[in-house]
Amino acid sequence: MPENHSGHGLAEEVAEGVAGRDVSLARRLGDPRTLGSIAFGVLLLFLLFRVVLNVDFGDVWNRISGADPGFLLLATLAYYATFPLRGYRWRYVLAQVGTRVRFRDATEIVFLSWFVNCLVPAKLGDLYRAYLLKGNVGASFSRTIGTIFVERIADIVVIFCLAVAAGFWSFRGRSRPELDAVFVVGFVFAVALVLGILGLRFLGDRVTRVLPARVGEFYERFRHGTTGALSLSGVPVIGLLTAAIWILEGLRLYFVIRALALPDVGLGISSSLFVALIGSLLTAIPLTPAGVGFVEVGVVGALSIYGVASSAATAVALTDRAISILTVIAIGAVVYGFSRKIRRAHGIGVAAVTERHPEGA
């Protein structure tokens, strides 16, 4: 279905305008809410490491400074290998709803959205992704949000399935009541998301009919973006790509653990994958940039189940987050500064791009 660039509707234009203001980095980085969210995340880390765990930071630093650089490089490569896969997955989902984007462009925009998510809270990087695509190829903003939403659902469902498999393998023969409770909650949440998607797919048109025309148009584009790729051929492709992404995320943590050479702790790939997936789920909490504070709590807590001492678990969490946040900020700042897509979306303007850059150009 080719993208129709005319008459996107007032609701869509309003959403684009709000997104454009909200994702302006200069505006957001100086916003008291952003500064407050960062301070809140730092406070959580302080309470966890100093008050609750009473971590010896001298020991933590010694572990980090003595890390094996070869394994740290492998961890970094595993992490950055996820971005081409994310770009390809998004390009595939977009193609299913009629939006043609080059693989390189999709990957760059995905990486820029990660950069924004590492700086500001509320997952504004996802809005920024839709804003950049709109500003470069004129794609429907609401439909693009729908494609990102279906990615998020795929992530949660696959993370849950992989975490259950990794947890079952790691704890086979050992009962962990606290993990059973987590799995039950995760199962209910994953099923609810799947049922919600099915409802959008098969019953969503009934909602469209009762909505005001302007809102209904926005909703219908969002629904098409969300459900358009969920065909019998599309779901397996999205599922396999998503599984590959999160297995690489698990490998990143595995290499970090190997780099730090944790003594007397048998943490293999399955346990590393389980810990990484628990942490990844907590990045969805929108209160701090990239879930800062919450993810570290999850990683340290999950490692403690395997008997990892608090200082060693803290070293793992901080090293892993340095790779997944600090390197993205450093590299992302360079990409952001030189990206033509940033200048095109912010400089030329959405309306001009819509006229000059037909879909798939």
C-alpha positions as CSV (number, residue, x, y, z in Angstrom):
1,M,0.0,0.0,0.0
2,P,1.8,3.2,-1.1
3,E,1.9,6.1,1.3
4,N,-0.5,8.9,0.6
5,H,1.2,12.2,1.3
6,S,-1.8,14.4,0.9
7,G,-4.3,15.2,3.6
8,H,-2.6,13.5,6.6
9,G,-5.1,15.3,8.7
10,L,-5.1,17.9,11.5
11,A,-4.6,15.4,14.3
12,E,-1.5,14.1,12.5
13,E,-0.1,17.6,12.0
14,V,-0.7,18.4,15.7
15,A,1.1,15.2,16.8
16,E,4.0,16.0,14.5
17,G,4.3,19.5,15.9
18,V,4.2,18.3,19.5
19,A,6.8,15.7,18.7
20,G,9.1,18.2,17.0
21,R,9.0,20.4,20.1
22,D,9.3,17.6,22.6
23,V,12.3,15.9,21.0
24,S,14.4,19.0,20.4
25,L,17.6,18.1,22.3
26,A,18.5,21.7,23.1
27,R,15.0,22.2,24.6
28,R,14.8,18.8,26.4
29,L,18.3,18.8,27.9
30,G,17.6,22.1,29.7
31,D,14.1,21.1,30.7
32,P,13.7,20.8,34.5
33,R,11.8,17.5,34.0
34,T,14.8,16.0,32.2
35,L,17.2,17.2,34.8
36,G,14.9,15.9,37.5
37,S,14.7,12.5,35.9
38,I,18.5,12.3,35.6
39,A,18.8,13.3,39.3
40,F,16.2,10.7,40.2
41,G,18.2,8.0,38.4
42,V,21.4,9.0,40.2
43,L,19.6,8.9,43.5
44,L,18.4,5.4,42.8
45,L,21.9,4.3,42.1
46,F,23.2,5.9,45.3
47,L,20.5,4.3,47.4
48,L,21.2,0.9,45.8
49,F,25.0,0.9,45.9
50,R,25.8,2.9,49.0
51,V,22.8,2.5,51.3
52,V,21.3,-0.9,50.5
53,L,24.4,-2.9,49.3
54,N,27.1,-0.8,51.0
55,V,29.4,-1.5,48.0
56,D,33.1,-1.0,48.3
57,F,33.8,1.3,45.3
58,G,37.5,0.7,45.6
59,D,37.0,-2.9,44.9
60,V,34.5,-2.1,42.1
61,W,37.1,0.2,40.4
62,N,39.8,-2.4,40.7
63,R,37.6,-4.9,39.0
64,I,36.7,-2.6,36.2
65,S,40.2,-1.2,35.6
66,G,41.5,-4.8,35.4
67,A,39.0,-5.9,32.9
68,D,40.2,-7.9,29.9
69,P,40.1,-5.4,26.9
70,G,39.6,-8.2,24.4
71,F,36.3,-9.3,26.0
72,L,35.2,-5.7,26.4
73,L,35.7,-5.3,22.7
74,L,33.7,-8.4,22.0
75,A,30.9,-7.1,24.3
76,T,30.9,-3.8,22.4
77,L,30.8,-5.5,19.0
78,A,28.0,-7.7,20.1
79,Y,26.0,-4.7,21.2
80,Y,26.6,-2.6,18.0
81,A,25.8,-5.6,15.9
82,T,22.2,-5.2,17.1
83,F,21.7,-1.9,15.3
84,P,21.9,-3.2,11.7
85,L,19.5,-5.9,12.8
86,R,17.2,-3.3,14.4
87,G,17.4,-1.2,11.2
88,Y,16.7,-4.1,9.0
89,R,13.7,-5.2,11.2
90,W,12.2,-1.7,11.1
91,R,12.8,-1.4,7.3
92,Y,11.0,-4.7,6.9
93,V,8.0,-3.6,9.1
94,L,7.8,-0.3,7.2
95,A,7.8,-2.0,3.9
96,Q,4.8,-4.1,5.0
97,V,2.8,-0.9,5.5
98,G,3.9,0.7,2.2
99,T,6.8,2.9,3.4
100,R,10.1,2.2,1.5
101,V,13.3,3.2,3.3
102,R,16.9,2.2,2.5
103,F,18.5,-0.1,5.0
104,R,21.3,2.4,5.8
105,D,18.8,5.2,6.4
106,A,16.7,3.0,8.7
107,T,19.7,1.9,10.7
108,E,21.0,5.5,11.1
109,I,17.6,6.7,12.3
110,V,17.2,3.9,14.7
111,F,20.7,4.7,16.2
112,L,19.8,8.3,16.5
113,S,16.6,7.4,18.4
114,W,18.8,5.3,20.8
115,F,21.0,8.3,21.3
116,V,18.0,10.5,22.2
117,N,16.7,7.8,24.6
118,C,20.0,7.8,26.4
119,L,19.7,11.5,27.1
120,V,16.1,12.1,27.8
121,P,13.3,10.2,29.6
122,A,9.9,9.0,28.5
123,K,11.2,7.1,25.5
124,L,11.2,10.3,23.4
125,G,13.6,8.6,21.1
126,D,10.7,6.6,19.7
127,L,8.9,9.8,18.8
128,Y,12.1,11.2,17.4
129,R,12.4,8.2,15.1
130,A,9.0,8.9,13.6
131,Y,9.7,12.6,13.4
132,L,13.0,12.0,11.5
133,L,11.3,9.6,9.1
134,K,8.5,12.1,8.4
135,G,11.0,14.8,7.9
136,N,13.1,12.8,5.4
137,V,10.7,10.8,3.3
138,G,7.3,12.2,4.2
139,A,6.0,9.1,5.9
140,S,2.9,9.3,8.0
141,F,3.8,10.1,11.6
142,S,1.0,8.1,13.2
143,R,1.6,5.1,10.9
144,T,5.3,5.1,11.8
145,I,4.5,5.2,15.5
146,G,2.4,2.1,14.9
147,T,5.4,0.3,13.3
148,I,7.6,1.2,16.4
149,F,4.8,0.0,18.7
150,V,4.7,-3.4,17.1
151,E,8.5,-3.6,17.4
152,R,8.1,-2.9,21.1
153,I,5.5,-5.6,21.5
154,A,7.8,-8.1,19.6
155,D,10.6,-7.1,21.9
156,I,8.6,-7.8,25.1
157,V,7.2,-11.1,23.9
158,V,10.5,-12.4,22.6
159,I,12.3,-11.2,25.8
160,F,9.8,-13.0,27.9
161,C,10.1,-16.2,25.9
162,L,13.9,-16.1,25.9
163,A,14.1,-15.2,29.6
164,V,11.8,-18.2,30.5
165,A,14.0,-20.5,28.4
166,A,17.3,-19.1,29.8
167,G,15.9,-19.1,33.4
168,F,14.6,-22.7,33.0
169,W,18.0,-23.9,31.8
170,S,19.9,-22.0,34.4
171,F,17.8,-23.0,37.3
172,R,16.7,-26.5,36.2
173,G,16.0,-28.6,39.2
174,R,16.1,-25.6,41.6
175,S,12.9,-23.9,42.8
176,R,13.0,-20.1,42.8
177,P,9.6,-18.8,44.0
178,E,10.5,-15.2,43.4
179,L,11.3,-15.9,39.8
180,D,8.1,-17.9,39.4
181,A,6.2,-14.8,40.4
182,V,8.1,-12.7,37.8
183,F,7.4,-15.2,35.1
184,V,3.7,-15.3,35.9
185,V,3.5,-11.5,35.7
186,G,5.5,-11.5,32.5
187,F,3.3,-14.1,31.0
188,V,0.2,-12.2,31.8
189,F,1.6,-9.0,30.4
190,A,2.8,-10.7,27.2
191,V,-0.5,-12.4,26.6
192,A,-2.3,-9.1,27.2
193,L,-0.2,-7.4,24.5
194,V,-0.8,-10.2,22.0
195,L,-4.5,-10.0,22.7
196,G,-4.4,-6.2,22.3
197,I,-2.7,-6.6,18.9
198,L,-5.2,-9.2,17.8
199,G,-8.0,-6.8,18.9
200,L,-6.5,-4.0,16.8
201,R,-6.1,-6.4,13.9
202,F,-9.6,-7.8,13.8
203,L,-11.8,-5.4,15.8
204,G,-10.0,-2.0,15.4
205,D,-12.2,-0.8,12.5
206,R,-15.2,-0.7,14.8
207,V,-13.3,1.8,17.0
208,T,-12.6,3.9,13.9
209,R,-16.3,4.2,13.2
210,V,-17.2,5.8,16.5
211,L,-14.3,8.2,16.7
212,P,-14.4,11.8,15.4
213,A,-13.2,12.0,11.8
214,R,-9.9,13.7,12.5
215,V,-9.0,11.5,15.5
216,G,-10.3,8.4,13.6
217,E,-7.9,9.1,10.7
218,F,-4.9,9.3,13.1
219,Y,-6.0,6.2,14.8
220,E,-6.5,4.3,11.6
221,R,-3.0,5.1,10.4
222,F,-1.6,4.0,13.7
223,R,-3.6,0.8,13.5
224,H,-2.3,0.1,10.0
225,G,1.3,0.7,11.1
226,T,0.8,-1.7,14.1
227,T,-1.0,-4.6,12.4
228,G,0.1,-4.2,8.7
229,A,3.2,-6.4,9.1
230,L,1.4,-9.1,11.1
231,S,0.8,-11.5,8.3
232,L,1.6,-15.2,8.2
233,S,4.8,-14.5,6.4
234,G,5.7,-11.4,8.4
235,V,5.4,-12.6,12.0
236,P,8.2,-15.3,11.7
237,V,10.6,-12.8,10.1
238,I,10.0,-10.2,12.8
239,G,10.3,-12.9,15.5
240,L,13.6,-14.3,14.2
241,L,15.1,-10.8,13.8
242,T,14.0,-9.9,17.3
243,A,15.4,-13.1,18.8
244,A,18.7,-12.5,17.2
245,I,18.8,-8.9,18.6
246,W,18.2,-10.1,22.1
247,I,20.6,-13.0,21.9
248,L,23.3,-10.5,21.0
249,E,22.3,-8.4,24.0
250,G,22.8,-11.4,26.2
251,L,26.2,-12.1,24.6
252,R,27.2,-8.5,25.4
253,L,26.6,-9.2,29.1
254,Y,28.3,-12.6,28.9
255,F,31.5,-11.0,27.4
256,V,31.4,-8.3,30.1
257,I,31.2,-11.0,32.8
258,R,34.1,-12.8,31.1
259,A,36.1,-9.5,30.9
260,L,35.7,-9.0,34.7
261,A,36.7,-12.6,35.4
262,L,34.2,-13.1,38.3
263,P,35.8,-15.7,40.6
264,D,34.0,-18.8,41.8
265,V,30.8,-18.0,39.9
266,G,29.8,-20.3,37.0
267,L,27.9,-17.8,34.9
268,G,27.4,-19.2,31.4
269,I,25.6,-18.0,28.4
270,S,22.1,-19.0,29.6
271,S,22.5,-17.2,32.9
272,S,24.1,-14.2,31.2
273,L,21.2,-14.1,28.8
274,F,18.7,-14.3,31.6
275,V,20.3,-11.4,33.6
276,A,20.6,-9.2,30.4
277,L,16.9,-9.8,29.5
278,I,15.8,-8.9,33.0
279,G,17.7,-5.6,32.7
280,S,16.4,-5.0,29.2
281,L,12.8,-5.2,30.4
282,L,13.5,-2.5,32.9
283,T,14.6,0.0,30.2
284,A,10.9,0.3,29.4
285,I,10.4,2.3,32.6
286,P,10.1,5.8,31.2
287,L,11.0,7.7,34.3
288,T,14.7,8.1,33.6
289,P,16.9,8.1,30.4
290,A,17.5,4.5,29.3
291,G,16.0,3.3,32.6
292,V,19.0,4.5,34.6
293,G,18.7,3.3,38.2
294,F,16.1,0.7,37.4
295,V,18.2,-1.4,35.1
296,E,21.1,-1.5,37.4
297,V,18.8,-2.6,40.3
298,G,17.5,-5.4,38.0
299,V,21.0,-6.5,36.9
300,V,22.5,-6.5,40.4
301,G,19.4,-8.3,41.8
302,A,19.5,-10.9,39.1
303,L,23.2,-11.5,39.6
304,S,22.7,-11.9,43.3
305,I,20.4,-14.9,42.6
306,Y,23.4,-16.6,41.1
307,G,25.5,-15.8,44.2
308,V,27.5,-12.9,42.7
309,A,28.8,-10.6,45.5
310,S,27.5,-7.0,45.5
311,S,30.8,-5.4,44.5
312,A,31.3,-7.8,41.6
313,A,27.6,-7.4,40.5
314,T,28.0,-3.6,40.6
315,A,31.1,-3.8,38.5
316,V,29.2,-5.9,35.9
317,A,26.2,-3.5,35.9
318,L,28.3,-0.4,35.5
319,T,30.6,-1.8,32.8
320,D,27.7,-3.1,30.9
321,R,25.9,0.2,31.1
322,A,29.0,2.1,30.1
323,I,28.9,0.1,26.8
324,S,25.2,0.5,26.2
325,I,24.8,4.1,27.3
326,L,28.1,6.1,27.4
327,T,29.4,4.8,24.0
328,V,26.0,5.5,22.4
329,I,26.1,9.1,23.7
330,A,29.7,9.6,22.5
331,I,29.2,8.1,19.1
332,G,25.7,9.4,18.8
333,A,26.8,13.0,19.4
334,V,29.1,12.7,16.4
335,V,26.4,11.1,14.2
336,Y,23.9,13.7,15.4
337,G,26.2,16.6,14.6
338,F,27.0,15.4,11.0
339,S,23.7,13.7,10.1
340,R,22.0,15.1,7.0
341,K,18.8,13.5,8.3
342,I,18.8,15.8,11.3
343,R,19.4,18.9,9.3
344,R,16.8,17.9,6.8
345,A,14.1,17.2,9.4
346,H,14.8,20.2,11.5
347,G,16.1,22.6,8.8
348,I,13.9,22.1,5.7
349,G,10.8,21.2,7.6
350,V,8.2,18.5,7.3
351,A,6.0,20.2,4.7
352,A,8.9,20.9,2.3
353,V,10.3,17.4,2.6
354,T,6.8,15.9,2.0
355,E,6.7,17.8,-1.3
356,R,10.3,17.2,-2.4
357,H,11.0,13.6,-1.2
358,P,8.4,11.1,-2.3
359,E,8.2,7.8,-0.3
360,G,11.1,5.5,-1.0
361,A,13.3,8.2,-2.6
